[in-house]
Amino acid sequence: MCWCIMSLQVSIREGESQESLLRRFQKMVQTSGILREVKAHRHFLSKGETARLKAQKSARRRRRYG
């Protein structure tokens, strides 16, 4: 298993407030998918469980779009 550490760096712009900097950082975290990746690896899932979840997700997608 490979764990990759992603680092995001946000530097403050001239005249930018800390609230704006924090909002920009949170938006970067959302778009980079770090939280999604962390939540996916929060608990160990066996190969059978991942296959079952993948099938459920696929069925849900087919019901929604097909």
ChimeraX attribute file (.defattr): number of C-alpha atoms within 10 A of each C-alpha:
attribute: neighborCount
match mode: 1-to-1
recipient: residues
	/A:1	3
	/A:2	4
	/A:3	6
	/A:4	6
	/A:5	7
	/A:6	8
	/A:7	8
	/A:8	10
	/A:9	8
	/A:10	11
	/A:11	9
	/A:12	13
	/A:13	10
	/A:14	6
	/A:15	6
	/A:16	10
	/A:17	10
	/A:18	11
	/A:19	9
	/A:20	12
	/A:21	15
	/A:22	13
	/A:23	11
	/A:24	15
	/A:25	16
	/A:26	12
	/A:27	11
	/A:28	15
	/A:29	15
	/A:30	12
	/A:31	11
	/A:32	13
	/A:33	10
	/A:34	16
	/A:35	12
	/A:36	13
	/A:37	10
	/A:38	10
	/A:39	9
	/A:40	11
	/A:41	11
	/A:42	9
	/A:43	8
	/A:44	9
	/A:45	12
	/A:46	9
	/A:47	9
	/A:48	9
	/A:49	11
	/A:50	12
	/A:51	12
	/A:52	12
	/A:53	13
	/A:54	12
	/A:55	12
	/A:56	12
	/A:57	12
	/A:58	12
	/A:59	12
	/A:60	12
	/A:61	11
	/A:62	10
	/A:63	9
	/A:64	8
	/A:65	6
	/A:66	7
